Amino acid sequence: MSGELLREATRDGRTVARLRCYDAEGATIVDAELLPQGAEYPFRRGPYRFATAPEAFRFVQEALLALQYLGCRVG
């Protein structure tokens, strides 16, 4: 994997989550920024470290699929 993958989930026109996947320190890292309804500020989860880029990408795909099931749009 080269560069960075950034995906965003929205609901009712409002961002609810951002996932960023990138290579660093010999691993592929995923950071999550969540913006729950009613919260003043976003909160971060991660970094989640994966040995390979495909593992990290699969994690991002599954998280986004879960958000889609909950009614979010992914872009």
Residue pairs with C-beta under 8 A, 6 or more apart in sequence:
1 21
1 22
1 23
1 28
1 53
1 56
1 57
2 23
3 22
4 20
4 21
4 22
5 19
5 20
5 21
5 22
5 57
5 60
6 18
6 19
6 20
6 21
7 18
7 19
7 60
7 64
7 74
7 75
8 15
8 17
8 18
8 19
8 74
8 75
9 15
9 16
9 17
9 18
9 19
9 64
9 67
9 68
9 72
9 73
9 74
10 16
10 72
10 73
10 75
11 70
11 71
11 72
11 73
14 35
14 37
15 35
16 34
16 35
16 36
16 37
16 67
16 72
17 32
17 33
17 34
17 35
17 63
17 67
17 72
18 32
18 33
18 35
19 30
19 31
19 32
19 33
19 60
19 63
19 64
20 30
20 31
20 32
20 33
21 28
21 29
21 30
21 53
21 56
21 57
21 60
22 28
22 29
23 29
23 53
27 49
27 50
27 51
28 49
28 50
28 51
28 52
28 53
28 55
28 56
28 57
29 46
29 47
29 48
29 49
29 50
29 56
30 46
30 47
30 48
30 50
30 56
30 59
30 60
31 44
31 45
31 46
31 47
31 48
32 44
32 45
32 46
32 48
32 63
33 42
33 43
33 44
33 45
34 42
34 43
34 44
34 45
35 42
36 43
48 56
48 59
50 56
50 59
64 74
67 74
68 74
